[in-house]
Amino acid sequence: MNLQQLNDKELIQSYLEGDQKAFEVLLNRHRNKIYTSIYLFVKDSDLAEDIFQDVFIKIIDTLRKGKYNHEGKFLQWAMRISYNMCVDNFRRSKRRTKVSATETFDIFDVLETNEDNMETMIIKSQLHQKVRELVDQLPAEQREVVILRHYADMSFKEISQLTRVSINTALGRMRYALINMRKMVSERELLAS
């Protein structure tokens, strides 16, 4: 049986029946999105790796105890766990850091892009850096929605459920984030420089 062809529900069932490789396939399938969303919230690669591992320990425990509900999608469930662990971390640390690339991790390294020539790649890299700077300057609630929508690829319904606000509130936060980013661009002519 080719595990790569199984859907998440089938992989979970296979894992529960004793196939450790099934969980490895499940983990590898969703690793980048989950890690990236954690990293964008905590902005520290070591802490993100710790939280990522804690997320999968919690997932394994929940699966083994038979408490996982197949009605929801696995990725959204895992994202909710990672989000809650990030919130818990913020509550414990009460500190704020910046969204920025580090020597060991850059969010744009995990995003798939078509091959471009060197000039296009340099322009994109500079533009991505400027966008990251804009996102980092947003108020926390707006930054959270932008990260979940554009980096974690979640729908507004999923964002509203995860952050426990209405869909209209999530949409409003995104709207204000875009307005604020446009305002910052025009005030500083940031993207033109």
Backbone as CSV, one residue per row, in Angstrom:
resi,resn,N_x,N_y,N_z,CA_x,CA_y,CA_z,C_x,C_y,C_z
1,MET,0.851,-1.185,0.000,0.000,0.000,0.000,0.891,1.241,0.000
2,ASN,0.607,2.190,-0.906,1.360,3.434,-0.976,0.713,4.446,-0.033
3,LEU,1.410,4.745,1.048,0.865,5.644,2.064,0.654,7.060,1.535
4,GLN,1.463,7.479,0.577,1.353,8.834,0.027,-0.011,9.081,-0.610
5,GLN,-0.652,8.024,-1.083,-1.934,8.169,-1.771,-3.122,8.198,-0.816
6,LEU,-2.897,7.885,0.449,-3.983,7.880,1.428,-4.317,9.299,1.857
7,ASN,-5.592,9.539,2.170,-5.956,10.845,2.703,-5.620,10.880,4.200
8,ASP,-5.792,12.033,4.821,-5.407,12.191,6.231,-6.153,11.213,7.137
9,LYS,-7.437,11.055,6.899,-8.247,10.157,7.738,-7.723,8.721,7.643
10,GLU,-7.390,8.297,6.431,-6.876,6.941,6.235,-5.497,6.773,6.870
11,LEU,-4.674,7.804,6.791,-3.358,7.748,7.431,-3.494,7.633,8.949
12,ILE,-4.413,8.384,9.511,-4.633,8.323,10.956,-5.094,6.926,11.352
13,GLN,-6.022,6.379,10.596,-6.509,5.022,10.898,-5.372,4.009,10.804
14,SER,-4.557,4.135,9.777,-3.421,3.230,9.594,-2.440,3.360,10.751
15,TYR,-2.206,4.592,11.201,-1.318,4.828,12.343,-1.880,4.172,13.601
16,LEU,-3.175,4.337,13.814,-3.807,3.758,15.004,-3.792,2.229,14.978
17,GLU,-3.674,1.678,13.788,-3.589,0.225,13.645,-2.145,-0.264,13.741
18,GLY,-1.215,0.671,14.031,0.164,0.276,14.297,1.195,0.648,13.252
19,ASP,0.802,1.308,12.164,1.751,1.669,11.115,2.371,3.037,11.430
20,GLN,3.569,3.025,12.000,4.254,4.263,12.380,4.578,5.136,11.166
21,LYS,4.822,4.508,10.022,5.147,5.246,8.794,3.976,6.136,8.366
22,ALA,2.757,5.709,8.663,1.573,6.487,8.283,1.597,7.848,8.969
23,PHE,1.992,7.865,10.239,2.057,9.146,10.943,3.179,10.009,10.376
24,GLU,4.281,9.389,9.995,5.397,10.123,9.394,4.953,10.800,8.094
25,VAL,4.168,10.095,7.284,3.649,10.679,6.043,2.721,11.852,6.370
26,LEU,1.860,11.684,7.356,0.934,12.736,7.778,1.712,13.964,8.262
27,LEU,2.716,13.736,9.074,3.546,14.822,9.592,4.242,15.566,8.448
28,ASN,4.863,14.823,7.551,5.579,15.449,6.440,4.637,16.205,5.506
29,ARG,3.419,15.728,5.369,2.435,16.370,4.492,2.090,17.776,4.977
30,HIS,2.056,17.967,6.287,1.582,19.240,6.848,2.663,20.025,7.589
31,ARG,3.874,19.500,7.619,4.967,20.113,8.390,5.181,21.588,8.052
32,ASN,5.317,21.918,6.772,5.663,23.292,6.401,4.607,24.307,6.817
33,LYS,3.343,24.009,6.574,2.294,24.969,6.931,2.212,25.168,8.441
34,ILE,2.286,24.088,9.186,2.162,24.202,10.634,3.379,24.917,11.218
35,TYR,4.572,24.499,10.806,5.780,25.142,11.333,5.817,26.621,10.957
36,THR,5.479,26.928,9.717,5.524,28.310,9.254,4.569,29.183,10.046
37,SER,3.363,28.704,10.284,2.407,29.512,11.045,2.898,29.721,12.477
38,ILE,3.482,28.686,13.075,4.035,28.832,14.428,5.166,29.854,14.414
39,TYR,6.070,29.712,13.454,7.221,30.616,13.381,6.775,32.068,13.222
40,LEU,5.768,32.300,12.387,5.308,33.671,12.170,4.677,34.272,13.421
41,PHE,4.152,33.438,14.298,3.611,33.955,15.549,4.702,34.197,16.586
42,VAL,5.638,33.274,16.732,6.635,33.404,17.809,7.910,34.093,17.345
43,LYS,8.182,34.082,16.045,9.308,34.802,15.451,10.659,34.395,16.023
44,ASP,10.781,33.137,16.388,12.038,32.603,16.919,12.112,31.150,16.482
45,SER,13.129,30.799,15.698,13.174,29.459,15.102,13.292,28.350,16.150
46,ASP,14.069,28.579,17.212,14.205,27.547,18.251,12.885,27.336,18.988
47,LEU,12.244,28.429,19.351,10.952,28.342,20.038,9.902,27.720,19.117
48,ALA,9.919,28.096,17.843,8.966,27.532,16.882,9.157,26.022,16.777
49,GLU,10.388,25.575,16.752,10.663,24.137,16.674,10.158,23.425,17.938
50,ASP,10.363,24.043,19.101,9.869,23.451,20.356,8.351,23.338,20.348
51,ILE,7.681,24.417,19.951,6.212,24.404,19.921,5.725,23.401,18.885
52,PHE,6.392,23.348,17.723,6.030,22.394,16.678,6.075,20.963,17.219
53,GLN,7.137,20.636,17.940,7.252,19.294,18.521,6.158,19.047,19.556
54,ASP,5.873,20.069,20.376,4.806,19.938,21.371,3.449,19.715,20.713
55,VAL,3.225,20.392,19.586,1.974,20.226,18.848,1.810,18.767,18.430
56,PHE,2.860,18.174,17.875,2.734,16.797,17.408,2.705,15.783,18.548
57,ILE,3.292,16.116,19.677,3.144,15.249,20.856,1.681,15.254,21.299
58,LYS,1.087,16.450,21.323,-0.330,16.559,21.704,-1.222,15.830,20.698
59,ILE,-0.897,15.943,19.411,-1.675,15.250,18.378,-1.590,13.744,18.581
60,ILE,-0.392,13.237,18.800,-0.207,11.790,19.028,-0.993,11.335,20.253
61,ASP,-0.885,12.098,21.341,-1.629,11.737,22.565,-3.129,11.696,22.314
62,THR,-3.629,12.709,21.613,-5.064,12.777,21.326,-5.508,11.610,20.449
63,LEU,-4.710,11.299,19.437,-5.037,10.177,18.555,-5.047,8.865,19.329
64,ARG,-4.034,8.635,20.142,-3.930,7.380,20.897,-5.052,7.212,21.919
65,LYS,-5.525,8.323,22.455,-6.621,8.260,23.432,-7.982,8.134,22.741
66,GLY,-7.983,8.179,21.402,-9.228,8.042,20.650,-10.113,9.261,20.719
67,LYS,-9.548,10.431,21.006,-10.337,11.650,21.164,-10.401,12.500,19.901
68,TYR,-9.719,12.072,18.817,-9.759,12.849,17.584,-11.075,12.599,16.869
69,ASN,-11.695,13.688,16.405,-12.972,13.629,15.710,-12.709,13.789,14.212
70,HIS,-13.063,12.792,13.407,-12.800,12.830,11.973,-13.690,13.804,11.213
71,GLU,-14.656,14.412,11.887,-15.564,15.323,11.186,-14.835,16.553,10.669
72,GLY,-13.847,17.019,11.410,-13.091,18.189,10.976,-11.918,17.780,10.107
73,LYS,-11.292,18.738,9.520,-10.115,18.469,8.716,-8.900,18.395,9.636
74,PHE,-7.998,17.474,9.373,-6.829,17.293,10.228,-5.975,18.560,10.297
75,LEU,-5.700,19.184,9.145,-4.828,20.360,9.140,-5.408,21.491,9.976
76,GLN,-6.702,21.751,9.850,-7.305,22.831,10.628,-7.260,22.507,12.125
77,TRP,-7.455,21.244,12.462,-7.376,20.814,13.855,-5.948,21.014,14.377
78,ALA,-4.969,20.612,13.594,-3.568,20.773,13.993,-3.204,22.256,14.094
79,MET,-3.731,23.066,13.175,-3.465,24.512,13.220,-4.078,25.137,14.469
80,ARG,-5.246,24.662,14.852,-5.880,25.174,16.075,-5.017,24.851,17.289
81,ILE,-4.497,23.638,17.342,-3.615,23.251,18.448,-2.369,24.134,18.462
82,SER,-1.763,24.332,17.294,-0.537,25.145,17.238,-0.837,26.596,17.615
83,TYR,-1.961,27.108,17.142,-2.348,28.480,17.497,-2.520,28.618,19.007
84,ASN,-3.238,27.676,19.609,-3.457,27.726,21.054,-2.144,27.637,21.823
85,MET,-1.212,26.824,21.341,0.086,26.718,22.016,0.889,28.015,21.865
86,CYS,0.761,28.674,20.728,1.426,29.968,20.554,0.833,31.014,21.495
87,VAL,-0.491,31.028,21.611,-1.160,31.958,22.520,-0.715,31.685,23.959
88,ASP,-0.667,30.407,24.336,-0.184,30.057,25.678,1.238,30.548,25.890
89,ASN,2.081,30.401,24.866,3.457,30.867,24.975,3.505,32.379,25.181
90,PHE,2.686,33.121,24.438,2.656,34.576,24.593,2.189,34.962,25.984
91,ARG,1.202,34.270,26.479,0.714,34.577,27.826,1.799,34.356,28.866
92,ARG,2.589,33.292,28.651,3.678,33.013,29.599,4.810,34.025,29.471
93,SER,5.156,34.371,28.269,6.338,35.217,28.079,6.038,36.714,28.105
94,LYS,4.819,37.089,27.696,4.405,38.498,27.667,5.429,39.383,26.957
95,ARG,5.961,38.890,25.855,6.920,39.704,25.114,6.483,39.772,23.661
96,ARG,6.977,40.758,22.962,6.651,40.923,21.550,7.953,41.007,20.768
97,THR,8.022,40.232,19.693,9.191,40.279,18.822,8.748,40.606,17.412
98,LYS,9.668,40.766,16.531,9.388,41.170,15.160,9.334,39.970,14.218
99,VAL,8.514,40.085,13.161,8.529,39.094,12.087,9.730,39.448,11.222
100,SER,10.697,38.566,11.187,11.853,38.834,10.339,12.549,37.531,10.015
101,ALA,13.298,37.577,8.961,14.060,36.391,8.577,15.237,36.230,9.531
102,THR,15.677,35.006,9.710,16.883,34.746,10.479,17.864,34.070,9.553
103,GLU,19.065,33.846,10.050,20.061,33.180,9.218,19.641,31.754,8.897
104,THR,18.866,31.144,9.792,18.522,29.737,9.601,17.156,29.516,8.972
105,PHE,16.290,30.537,8.965,14.945,30.322,8.444,14.422,31.587,7.799
106,ASP,13.824,31.434,6.657,13.150,32.516,5.967,11.842,31.938,5.443
107,ILE,10.724,32.559,5.785,9.413,32.054,5.415,9.321,31.797,3.914
108,PHE,9.972,32.606,3.121,9.846,32.473,1.677,10.647,31.296,1.137
109,ASP,11.489,30.685,1.981,12.194,29.477,1.559,11.250,28.282,1.468
110,VAL,10.164,28.289,2.240,9.248,27.149,2.233,8.080,27.336,1.273
111,LEU,7.942,28.539,0.730,6.877,28.772,-0.227,7.348,28.350,-1.610
112,GLU,6.487,27.638,-2.313,6.849,27.182,-3.655,6.728,28.342,-4.640
113,THR,7.745,28.519,-5.448,7.702,29.533,-6.490,8.256,28.936,-7.769
114,ASN,7.859,29.516,-8.889,8.425,29.091,-10.165,9.840,29.648,-10.269
115,GLU,10.672,28.970,-11.019,12.044,29.432,-11.199,12.033,30.756,-11.951
116,ASP,12.744,31.740,-11.436,12.857,33.039,-12.076,14.327,33.322,-12.362
117,ASN,14.546,34.342,-13.179,15.933,34.736,-13.386,16.433,35.474,-12.144
118,MET,17.720,35.709,-12.055,18.323,36.288,-10.853,17.756,37.665,-10.541
119,GLU,17.563,38.494,-11.553,17.031,39.835,-11.312,15.633,39.774,-10.701
120,THR,14.788,38.918,-11.252,13.435,38.761,-10.726,13.478,38.226,-9.299
121,MET,14.380,37.296,-9.048,14.499,36.731,-7.698,14.931,37.797,-6.698
122,ILE,15.853,38.662,-7.069,16.310,39.731,-6.171,15.180,40.712,-5.906
123,ILE,14.453,41.076,-6.951,13.328,42.005,-6.788,12.272,41.395,-5.871
124,LYS,11.938,40.124,-6.097,10.953,39.443,-5.240,11.429,39.392,-3.801
125,SER,12.691,39.082,-3.597,13.242,38.991,-2.247,13.132,40.326,-1.528
126,GLN,13.466,41.408,-2.213,13.371,42.741,-1.622,11.915,43.094,-1.324
127,LEU,11.035,42.762,-2.242,9.622,43.043,-2.054,9.065,42.238,-0.877
128,HIS,9.421,40.962,-0.791,8.955,40.123,0.318,9.443,40.677,1.655
129,GLN,10.681,41.144,1.701,11.215,41.715,2.936,10.413,42.947,3.342
130,LYS,10.085,43.784,2.366,9.314,44.992,2.669,7.899,44.647,3.128
131,VAL,7.305,43.636,2.519,5.967,43.203,2.948,6.031,42.655,4.378
132,ARG,7.055,41.863,4.681,7.214,41.345,6.056,7.326,42.491,7.052
133,GLU,8.056,43.533,6.671,8.201,44.703,7.552,6.852,45.382,7.770
134,LEU,6.053,45.485,6.701,4.722,46.084,6.826,3.837,45.241,7.741
135,VAL,3.834,43.933,7.528,3.011,43.038,8.344,3.409,43.162,9.805
136,ASP,4.699,43.259,10.072,5.181,43.337,11.442,4.727,44.615,12.141
137,GLN,4.450,45.659,11.390,4.047,46.937,11.982,2.543,47.034,12.223
138,LEU,1.799,46.038,11.797,0.353,46.046,11.999,0.014,45.774,13.464
139,PRO,-1.152,46.243,13.912,-1.612,45.856,15.244,-1.744,44.333,15.327
140,ALA,-1.578,43.777,16.511,-1.511,42.327,16.709,-2.692,41.572,16.081
141,GLU,-3.915,42.060,16.265,-5.086,41.341,15.747,-5.100,41.324,14.222
142,GLN,-4.677,42.423,13.603,-4.630,42.482,12.143,-3.493,41.601,11.616
143,ARG,-2.343,41.654,12.270,-1.194,40.841,11.863,-1.549,39.356,11.930
144,GLU,-2.266,38.968,12.972,-2.671,37.585,13.164,-3.512,37.092,11.982
145,VAL,-4.490,37.885,11.547,-5.359,37.496,10.438,-4.564,37.406,9.131
146,VAL,-3.663,38.352,8.895,-2.849,38.320,7.674,-1.990,37.053,7.647
147,ILE,-1.368,36.733,8.771,-0.520,35.535,8.836,-1.342,34.279,8.586
148,LEU,-2.480,34.159,9.259,-3.304,32.962,9.097,-3.868,32.843,7.681
149,ARG,-4.223,33.968,7.088,-4.828,33.932,5.750,-3.788,33.684,4.658
150,HIS,-2.700,34.432,4.692,-1.764,34.384,3.568,-0.596,33.429,3.767
151,TYR,-0.201,33.178,4.993,0.923,32.282,5.212,0.468,30.880,5.601
152,ALA,-0.624,30.792,6.358,-1.147,29.481,6.739,-2.242,29.016,5.785
153,ASP,-2.666,29.879,4.867,-3.633,29.539,3.823,-4.970,29.066,4.392
154,MET,-5.424,29.742,5.443,-6.692,29.383,6.070,-7.806,30.266,5.513
155,SER,-9.016,29.722,5.483,-10.177,30.499,5.049,-10.593,31.430,6.193
156,PHE,-11.421,32.436,5.872,-11.882,33.345,6.919,-12.764,32.609,7.932
157,LYS,-13.494,31.605,7.479,-14.295,30.805,8.403,-13.384,30.078,9.394
158,GLU,-12.302,29.487,8.880,-11.348,28.781,9.751,-10.652,29.757,10.696
159,ILE,-10.314,30.952,10.189,-9.680,31.967,11.034,-10.628,32.396,12.138
160,SER,-11.895,32.592,11.796,-12.861,33.025,12.809,-13.034,31.966,13.893
161,GLN,-13.052,30.700,13.493,-13.174,29.625,14.474,-11.929,29.533,15.345
162,LEU,-10.771,29.659,14.726,-9.512,29.534,15.449,-9.313,30.673,16.441
163,THR,-9.638,31.895,16.024,-9.419,33.064,16.886,-10.636,33.403,17.745
164,ARG,-11.713,32.618,17.543,-12.950,32.778,18.321,-13.569,34.172,18.179
165,VAL,-13.611,34.633,16.906,-14.314,35.875,16.576,-15.258,35.566,15.418
166,SER,-16.153,36.485,15.121,-17.062,36.256,14.002,-16.301,36.375,12.681
167,ILE,-16.905,35.816,11.633,-16.292,35.925,10.309,-16.184,37.398,9.917
168,ASN,-17.210,38.181,10.236,-17.181,39.612,9.904,-16.034,40.320,10.614
169,THR,-15.746,39.923,11.847,-14.630,40.525,12.570,-13.311,40.160,11.907
170,ALA,-13.164,38.894,11.518,-11.938,38.461,10.834,-11.785,39.215,9.512
171,LEU,-12.880,39.334,8.745,-12.836,40.073,7.481,-12.497,41.546,7.727
172,GLY,-13.089,42.113,8.756,-12.816,43.512,9.097,-11.354,43.729,9.460
173,ARG,-10.799,42.794,10.225,-9.381,42.917,10.600,-8.491,42.849,9.366
174,MET,-8.844,41.983,8.423,-8.066,41.900,7.188,-8.207,43.199,6.397
175,ARG,-9.415,43.711,6.325,-9.646,44.960,5.592,-8.814,46.092,6.191
176,TYR,-8.848,46.226,7.509,-8.070,47.282,8.159,-6.564,47.045,8.014
177,ALA,-6.152,45.782,7.993,-4.733,45.475,7.783,-4.297,45.968,6.410
178,LEU,-5.116,45.684,5.394,-4.782,46.130,4.034,-4.787,47.653,3.928
179,ILE,-5.765,48.290,4.569,-5.819,49.758,4.570,-4.567,50.316,5.237
180,ASN,-4.202,49.743,6.374,-3.017,50.228,7.097,-1.737,50.006,6.297
181,MET,-1.653,48.863,5.627,-0.460,48.590,4.827,-0.369,49.557,3.648
182,ARG,-1.501,49.827,2.993,-1.506,50.794,1.885,-1.094,52.182,2.380
183,LYS,-1.598,52.549,3.557,-1.279,53.846,4.138,0.230,53.941,4.423
184,MET,0.794,52.875,4.995,2.229,52.873,5.275,3.040,52.984,3.987
185,VAL,2.593,52.287,2.947,3.297,52.325,1.662,3.270,53.734,1.108
186,SER,2.092,54.363,1.099,2.005,55.696,0.511,2.739,56.740,1.357
187,GLU,2.693,56.602,2.680,3.379,57.563,3.545,4.893,57.495,3.388
188,ARG,5.387,56.309,3.230,6.850,56.131,3.201,7.383,55.830,1.816
189,GLU,6.454,55.668,0.870,6.857,55.224,-0.470,7.778,54.029,-0.329
190,LEU,7.391,53.139,0.579,8.224,52.017,0.997,8.557,51.066,-0.132
191,LEU,7.561,50.696,-0.915,7.798,49.703,-1.945,8.484,50.283,-3.178
192,ALA,8.471,51.593,-3.310,9.113,52.207,-4.472,10.621,52.360,-4.262
193,SER,11.051,52.349,-3.014,12.484,52.570,-2.735,13.308,51.345,-3.001
